[in-house]
Amino acid sequence: MLSRLLKHELKATSRMLVPLYLILFCITILDRIMLYFLTDSIIMKVVSSILTLGFITINIAILIVTTVLMVTRFYKNLMTDEGYLMFTLPVKVNQLITSKLIIAIFWTVISFAALFVSTYIAFATPERMDFVLQNIRESFSELQNAFGGSVVILTIEMILLIITCFIANILMFYVSIAIGQLFNGRKLVGSFIAYIGIYTAIQIILLIIVGFSALINLADPYSEGSLVILLPVMVLLLAISCVVFYGATNHILSKRLNLE
């Protein structure tokens, strides 16, 4: 049944996002063409500026629409009148949540991939790529000196941090919406307050961890111990947050569902 939920959710969300990707693709091709034929002509420069502005706008729109769509789909399907139908389906609550989460992760990855690929196609030149790659190498070298360990381990830790970060962010929206539906007549307000509270708590904890690591490093500048464990600790914290957010959302929607 989970596969059917995924198929339905993918079909429903693609109606909004696929047209945006097509628009991005068209603008990207036009930007690339202008890169080859750009001259000192005022008209050409104006057209190029308009296309570049359109490119930036559609990229921002895609990222915003992806996030808003994933959140509103969760709220609309499970917290409004549609919830009466969704919760009568022969599926477990965790399957409903999982289907929403998987599709949200899928479109988030696709949106960021579209942003990077389109930027590369539209503006990449050998000179620019050499500059970018040089800066990436220098950044990794500096990070390696600061955190210690190998580049491979550092890269894995950075990837895990990014993955757990955006999964935790999606689940933070879900658990906030689930908490908000407990407030009769003020569900949206309750969801907003819950999100602000949870987000603030997570940021404070992360700041404490970073601050504690920095203090240890200042006390002993030659010690890399605190820096070496900083990324794994942050990944672990976000991973625990994901489990807690998912579990809390599942518990509330299973035991304390309120669609009135």
N, C-alpha and C positions, 0 to 999 in steps of 0.2 A: 504493500500500500504506500510505503514511503516513496517508491519510484513514481507512482501516479501523482502524489503530491508535488514531487519535484518537477515532473513534466508540466503539470498545471501551472505551477508558480513560474517556471521558466517561460512558458508561453505568454502568460499575463504580463510579465515584466519586460519581455523582449519587444512588445508593441511600443513601448515608450523609449527604450534605449537604442534599439537597432537603427531607427531613423536618425538619431543624433550621431551615431557612428558613421552613417552614410554621409551626413552633412560634413562631418569632420574629414572624412576621406576626400571628398570633393574639394574642400578648402585647402587641404594639405597638398593635393596635386597642383592646384592653381598657384599656391605659394612656391612650390618647387619650380614650376614653369617660370614664374616671375624672377626667381633667383638666377636663372640662366639668361634671361632677356632684359634684366634690369639695366637701365641706362641713366644718364644724367637728366633725362627728360622729366620735367615737373609732373606731367601727367602720369608717367610710369611710376614715379616715386609716390604720388598720391594713391594710385591703385594698389601699389605694394603695401603701403601703410594701412589701407583699408582692409586688405586681405589678412595682413598680420594681426590687426585688431580683431577681425572676425575669427581668426584661428585661436587667439588667446581666449576670446569670449566663449567659443564653443567648447574649448577644453575645460574652462571653469564651470560652464553649464553642465557638462557631462558629470563632473565630480560631484556637484551639488545635487543634480537630479538623481544620481545613483544613490546617494545617502538618503535624501528625502523620500525617494520611492521605496527603499527598503524599510524605512521606519513607518511610513504611512501604510504600506501593505500589511505590516504586522498589526498595526493598530486597527485598520479598517476591517481586516479579515477575522480578527480574533476578539476585538474589544467592542465592536459595534453590533448592529443587528445581524450582520453576516456571521457573527460568532455563534448565533443560535444554530445555524446550519453546520458550521465547521465542527463544532463540538458534538454534533449528533452523528458525525461520520464514524465508521467502525475503525478508528485509529486511536492510538494513545496520544496523550497531550505532548509527550516528548517528541513524537514523530512530527507533529505540527510545528513545534519550535525548531526542530532539526532541519526540516525542509526549508523553512524561512531562512535559517542561518546559512545553510549550504548555498542557496541561491544568492544570498546577500554577499557571501564571500566570493562566489563565482563572478558576479558582476563588478565587484570592487576590484578584483584582480584584472578583469578585462578592461575596465575603465582606465586604470593606471597604465596597463600595457599599451592601450590605444594612445594615451598621452605621450608616452616615451617614444613609441614607434612613429607616430605622426610628427613629433618634433624632429626626430632623426631624419625622416624622409623630407620634410619641408626645409630644413635649415642646415643639414650636415654637409660639410665640405672637408676635404683632407686636412686643411689647416685647422679648422675648428675642432675636428675630432682629435688631432694630435694634442691640441691645447687641453681638451676635456680629459683625455686619457692621462696626460701628464699630471693634471690636477688630482685625478683619482688616485694615481700611484703615490703622489706626495701625501695625500690625505691618509691613505692606508698606512704609509710608512710612519707618519706622525702618530696615528692611533696605535700602531704596533709598539712604538717606543713608549707610549703612555701606558698601555694596558699590559704589555708583555705578551708572551705566547706567540704562536705562529699565525701567519696571515690566514691560513685555512680555518683554524679554530675561531679566530676573530670574525671571519666572514660568516661562518655558521651561526655564531652568536648574534651577529647583527641581523641576519635573516630571520632567526627565531624571534628576536625582539620585535621586528617589524610585523611578523605574522601574528604573534600573541597580542600585540598592541591593537591592531585593527579588528581582531576577533573580539577582544575585550571591549572595544568601543561599541561594536554592534550589539553585543550582549548587554552592555550598559544601557543602551536604549531600550532593549527588550524588558529588562528587569525594572527599569523606571516606569515603563508603560504598565507593566503588571502591577506594580505598587500603586500607581496612579488610579487604576480601576477600583481600588479599595475605597477611594474617596467618593462617596455618593454625590452626584451632581457637580463635582469639581474634578473630574478625572484628568483633564488636560493640565490643570493647575497642579494637581497632585503629582502627575508624571514629571512636569517641569521641575518642581521642587525636589523630587526624588533624584532626578538626574544631576541637578546642581550639587546636591548633598553628596552623592556617590562620587561624582567627578572630583569635587574638592577634597574628599577623604583620600582618594587614590593619589592625587597630586601631592598632598601633604606627606603621605607615606613615602612616595618616590623622592621628594625633596629631602626628607630625613635621611634616607639611604644614601643619596648623593652627598649630602652635607657631612654625614658620618664618615664616608669614604674620603672626602676631601680633608677633613680634620686629621684623620690617621696619616694621610699622605704628607700633610704639612708638618706633623709631629716627627715624621721620619721620611724625609724626601727621597732617601735611597731605597725605601721599601716599596715594592710594586704589588704587595699582597692585596691591599684594599682595592686597587684598581683592577686586578686580575679577576676578582670575584664580583665586581660591580655589575657587569652585564648579565652573568648567570643569575644573580640575585634578582635583578629586575625582570628577567624572563620568567623566573620562578614565581615572583609576585603576580605578574600578569596572568600566568597560567592558572594560579590558584584563584585569581579574580574571575577568570573565565568559568571555572568549575562552580564557584559560588554563585555567580550571576545566573548561569544556566540552571543550577539546582533550585535557586530561589524562584526563578521564573516558572519552572515546571511545578514547583510546590504550590505557588499561589494560584496558577491557572488550573491545577488539579483539585486543590482542596478549598480554595477561597475565591472561586470565580464569581464575579459580580457583573452581569451584563445589563443591569437595570439603569 
